[in-house]
Amino acid sequence: MPVFRSGSGLAPAWCELERFDIVELLPGESYAFERVWQKQKLIVGKGRCRIAVDGVSVTADEGANFDLETTDGRFEVLDVFSDATLIWMDGRWGEETGGSGIFTVPSELSRLDAGDPVDYPKETTFDNHYHDCDEYWILYQGRGIAASEGKRYEVGPGDCVATGSGHHHDFPRVFESVKAVFFETTMEGQKRRSHLWDHTHGPAEPMADRV
């Protein structure tokens, strides 16, 4: 089951991402994130705020991306200047990770597929691909159909799609424009970065135990 929600113990056992949370804050509010696992990541999905990262204060806008690897530090939101959405991730990933950030999938119908061929209905330009690492998509806006490991799932805000290394995944349909965070955890195998395709990079070698 590659789709899970926020909460302790809900991630599949193989996941390096152990927990996540989506926090909505209004101007004037503050917030402190709980410290659980060794590694933490925080991405600003919307708005502007002032964040303390291990005691150092920074002003952050949409797309700001922070890592916390000290054993005793934590993230704190000190001030919120405009309605903010923050996506917090907590886990046990390694030192060498892939990319992370925000991605969008618009609801406009289009069909330009650079990825591997699919046998299911597809209406987006999102490419069917795999990675040399596990990848997590955390949705905080919109709804649609995500494909992972040969199955399709209807997903919306608060869902995390977890795809193991070497497994193909895709976002073939959107009902409402999607906004989500992506996080590629510990690099493995050939450690090739970005989207990989059978027809360009060679056949995928999916991790059979990560389903």
C-alpha positions in Angstrom: 0.0 0.0 0.0 2.1 3.0 -1.2 -0.4 5.7 0.0 -0.4 6.7 3.7 -1.5 9.6 5.9 0.2 11.7 8.6 0.7 10.0 11.9 3.1 7.8 13.8 3.4 4.2 12.5 1.4 4.7 9.4 4.2 4.6 6.9 5.1 1.2 5.3 7.9 -0.6 7.2 10.4 0.0 4.3 10.0 3.8 4.2 12.8 6.0 5.3 10.2 8.8 5.7 8.7 7.8 9.0 6.3 10.7 9.6 5.1 13.9 8.0 2.7 16.7 8.8 1.0 19.5 6.8 0.6 22.6 9.0 -1.6 25.5 8.1 -0.8 28.8 9.9 -2.4 32.3 9.9 -0.6 35.6 10.3 0.5 36.1 13.9 0.6 32.4 14.8 3.7 30.4 15.8 4.4 26.7 15.9 7.1 24.3 17.1 7.6 21.0 15.3 8.1 17.9 17.4 11.5 16.2 17.4 11.3 12.4 16.8 13.8 10.9 14.3 17.3 12.0 13.5 16.6 13.6 10.1 14.1 16.3 9.4 13.1 18.4 6.4 10.7 21.4 6.1 9.4 22.9 2.9 7.2 26.1 2.7 4.4 25.2 0.4 2.6 28.5 0.5 3.0 31.9 2.2 5.8 33.8 4.0 7.0 33.2 7.5 10.1 33.5 9.8 11.5 30.1 10.8 14.2 29.2 13.4 16.3 26.4 11.9 18.3 24.9 14.8 18.2 28.3 16.5 19.1 30.4 13.4 16.2 32.7 12.3 15.5 33.0 8.6 12.6 34.6 6.6 11.1 32.0 4.2 8.8 32.2 1.2 7.0 29.6 -0.9 9.5 26.9 -2.0 12.0 27.5 0.8 13.5 24.1 1.7 15.4 23.3 4.9 17.2 20.3 6.4 17.8 19.6 10.0 20.4 16.9 10.9 21.5 17.8 14.4 20.4 15.4 17.1 18.9 18.1 19.4 17.7 20.9 17.2 14.2 21.5 15.9 12.2 23.7 13.5 10.1 26.6 15.0 7.9 29.0 13.1 8.4 32.3 14.9 6.1 34.6 12.8 3.7 34.2 10.0 3.4 37.2 7.5 0.8 35.7 5.1 -1.3 32.5 5.2 1.3 29.7 5.2 1.3 26.0 4.5 4.4 24.1 5.8 5.2 20.4 5.0 7.4 18.8 7.6 9.1 15.4 7.1 10.8 13.2 9.7 12.8 10.0 9.2 15.9 8.1 8.8 17.3 8.7 5.3 21.0 8.7 4.5 23.5 11.4 3.8 23.3 11.4 0.0 19.7 12.1 -1.1 18.1 13.1 -4.4 16.0 16.2 -5.1 13.2 17.8 -3.1 10.8 20.7 -3.6 7.3 21.5 -4.9 5.7 20.3 -8.1 2.4 21.1 -9.7 0.1 19.1 -12.0 -2.4 21.4 -13.8 -6.0 20.3 -14.5 -5.9 21.4 -18.1 -6.3 18.5 -20.5 -3.1 17.8 -22.5 -1.1 14.9 -23.8 2.6 15.2 -24.3 4.3 12.2 -22.8 8.1 11.9 -22.7 8.0 9.1 -20.2 7.6 5.3 -20.6 4.4 4.0 -22.3 1.4 3.4 -20.1 -1.7 1.2 -20.5 -4.1 3.4 -18.5 -6.0 6.6 -19.3 -3.7 9.6 -19.2 -4.5 13.3 -19.6 -1.5 15.1 -18.3 2.1 16.0 -19.4 3.5 14.2 -16.3 5.9 11.5 -17.4 5.8 7.9 -16.2 9.3 7.3 -14.7 11.4 5.6 -12.0 14.3 6.6 -9.7 17.5 5.2 -8.2 16.0 6.0 -4.8 12.7 6.0 -3.0 10.4 9.0 -3.7 7.5 10.5 -1.7 4.8 12.9 -2.9 2.9 14.7 -0.2 -0.2 16.4 -1.6 -1.4 19.6 0.0 -3.7 21.0 -2.7 -5.9 19.5 -5.4 -7.1 15.9 -6.3 -6.3 13.4 -9.0 -5.1 9.9 -9.8 -1.6 8.8 -9.0 -0.1 5.6 -10.4 2.6 3.7 -8.5 3.8 0.1 -8.8 1.3 -0.7 -11.5 -1.7 0.4 -9.5 -3.8 3.6 -9.5 -5.0 5.6 -6.5 -7.3 8.6 -6.0 -5.4 11.0 -3.9 -5.9 14.4 -2.3 -4.6 16.8 0.4 -3.0 14.9 3.2 -2.0 11.9 1.2 1.6 10.7 0.8 2.4 8.5 -2.2 5.5 6.4 -1.4 7.2 4.7 -4.3 10.2 2.4 -3.8 13.4 2.6 -5.8 13.1 1.3 -9.3 9.3 1.3 -9.4 7.5 3.4 -12.0 5.1 6.1 -11.0 3.0 8.7 -12.7 0.3 11.3 -12.3 -2.0 10.6 -15.2 -5.2 12.4 -14.3 -6.1 15.5 -12.3 -9.6 16.6 -11.1 -8.4 19.8 -9.4 -4.9 21.3 -10.0 -2.5 19.5 -7.8 0.3 21.0 -5.7 2.6 18.7 -3.8 6.0 18.2 -2.2 8.4 15.6 -3.6 11.3 14.2 -1.7 13.8 11.6 -3.1 15.5 9.9 -0.2 18.8 7.9 -0.1 20.4 7.4 -3.5 21.1 3.7 -4.4 22.4 1.6 -7.2 23.8 3.7 -10.0 22.7 6.8 -8.1 21.4 8.5 -11.2 19.4 11.7 -10.5 16.2 13.0 -11.9 13.5 11.1 -13.8 14.7 7.8 -15.4 13.0 6.0 -18.3 13.3 2.5 -19.6 13.7 3.7 -23.2 16.5 6.1 -22.3 18.3 4.9 -19.2 17.7 1.1 -19.4 15.2 -1.2 -17.8 14.1 -0.3 -14.2 15.1 -2.7 -11.4 12.3 -2.3 -8.9 13.0 -3.3 -5.2 10.5 -6.1 -4.8 10.2 -5.6 -1.0 9.2 -2.0 -1.3 5.5 -2.3 -2.1 
